Amino acid sequence: MKVTVTQNYDEMSKAAYKIVQEVLKCQNPILGLATGSTPLGLYALISEACKKGDLSLKHVKSVNLDEYIGLPKGHKESYRYFMDTNLFDKTDIDKSSTYVPNGNAEDMQAECDRYNSLLNRMRQSVQILGIGGNGHIGFNEPGTPFSSVTHLVDLQERTRQDNARFFNSIDEVPRQAITMGISNIMNAERIVILASGKSKAEAVRAAAIGEVSEQCPASVLQKHPDAVLIVDEAAAELL
Ligand code: GLP
C-alpha cells in the first residue's frame, strides 16, 4: 500500500480529488463511495468543480459502502440522505445510477444478495474509504472475515459511540447496518483510503504497517495491488 502524508485535511482532500479526476476520464467510471466526515472535503471539491462546469458526473455510476438499518426514509443521518445532500444533489449525476444499500428492506438477506449481485456487475473503478477508530472499513468491524461479501452487521459499541455525535443521543444510533463485505471492497480496481486527525493515528498505524489481520479490517488493504492511503500529518503520527 502506498502512503501519502499531506500537511492537513484540505491537502488530503485535494490529493484524493486528483485521483478521482483521473478515474473519471475512464470509459464507464464507477465510483465506490463512503460516508463519514472524512470524505466531505473531497465531495465539496467534486461539487464545486461540477458547479463551475469543470467536471461532469453525467456518465458516472456510484455504489456506496453501507447503510444503517431501520432509519426512516429521508432521515438526516441515513447514508442515502448524506450522499444526496453532500454530493449527488450538488452534481449532475443521474440519481438512478447511484446505489446505496436499502436499510429498510423487508427481507434483509434478500437485500444483501441483491446488493452483492449488483457489485458483481459493477466493479468500482475506485473505492473511496474512510477508516473507523477501531480499523473498520465500511461497517466491517474487527473480526470480519476477509472473504466476506455484503452482509448485515451488529455495530460495535465503539462505533456507535464514535457515530453518536451525529445523533441526539447514543440511544438513537442504530444497532445494525448493512455493508459491502471486505472482498467486495478488495475487488475495486483502485482504493483510496483517507484519514485525518490524531484520533485515527492508531488505526492508521495498524492498517498501514501492522500485521495483516482480520482484527484490523483495514490492514487487508496492504494486499491490494493499487491502494493508496492519504493521511494528514496528525493521522500519520505513529507511522
Ligand atoms: C462510519 C462509516 C465508515 C467511515 C467511518 C469513519 O462508521 N461506516 O465508512 O469510514 O464511520 O467516519 P469519519 O470519517 O466520520 O471518522
Residues whose N, C-alpha, C, O or C-beta is under 5 A from the ligand:
A	BS01	GLP	A34 T35 G36 S37 T38 D66 G130 I131 G132 G138 F139
